[in-house]
Amino acid sequence: MTRIVAKPLTREGFAEFGDVIDMGGDNHYPINGGKAERYHDLATAEAQGPNARVLISMVRGTPYELPLKLTMVERHPFGSQAFIPLSPRPFLVVVCHDGKDGPGEPHAFITAPGQGINYPRNLWHGVLTPIGEVQDFVIVDRGGDGSNLEECHFSHPYEIHLPDGKQ
């Protein structure tokens, strides 16, 4: 089993895979008479295909046993998919570039508390993986006609570890 250690999620380190959604960066400004700060244009929601529309949903995720035995990844051909945590807890993010015959080798990241992510359409990624306890998320993704889910099962599992001290 191939061992992969998750790296801390940063904008720079994740840029080739998608968007980091957090209150970092310098695209923010005051609104509501200065009583709120808007962090603007953090990710792009994509929705293509017949009767496509952007959906906003919520999900309650249950943690997996760690280290994670990664046997499958998925992608969404018609739309992006964002996960925004509703609690200040980290979660595990696994992504793969497109390979010759499906997904390439996985890359793993651990979010900082409060960070979310946005996968662009057609990016192979692991399933939602909260760490340590049940966690709630807002999901922004695509609805409409047609199947927006492809899954790929690996011929051999990968073992995803958190960095030392994060388990």
Residue, then its C-alpha position, 0 to 999 in steps of 0.5 A: m500500500t502506498r503511503i501518502v502524508a497530507k500537507p497543510l492546505t495553502r492557496e499556493g500549494f492547492a492552486e493547481f487543484g482548485d480554490v481555497i475558501d477562507m478569509g485570507g488574501d487581499n480581496h476584501y472590503p467593508i460592507n453594511g456601514g463598516k459592520a462587516e468585512r466581505y471576502h469577495d470572489l473566493a471561488t467560481a461555481e461551475a454548472q454546465g449541461p442540460n437544465a444546469r443550476v448552482l445548488i446550495s446544500m448542507v451535509r453532516g459528515t462522519p469521520y473515517e478511521l485514520p490513516l485513511k484507506l483510499t480505494m476510490v476517487e470521484r469527479h463531476p463532469f458538469g460542475s464544480q463542488a465546494f465544501i465550506p465547514l460550519s465549524p472551526r475543525p480541519f478536514l482531509v482533502v485528497v485530489c488527483h490530476d487526470g492520468k493517462d487511464g484515469p486519476g493519477e497518484p493522489h495528493a493529500f492536504i489537511t485544512a486549517p480550521g475554517q478553511g473550505i475548498n472548491y474543486p473545479r469540474n472534472l477534478w478527481h477527488g476523495v470523498l468528504t473526510p472530516i477528522g475526529e468528529v462529526q462535522d457540518f458543511v455547506i456544499v455548493d455544486r451543480g444540479g440539473d439533468g444528466s449524471n454529474l458523478e464518475e467514480c474510479h476504484f484504484s487497483h491498489p489502495y493508498e494509505i493517507h496519513l495526517p502529519d505528525g501530531k495532527q491525528 
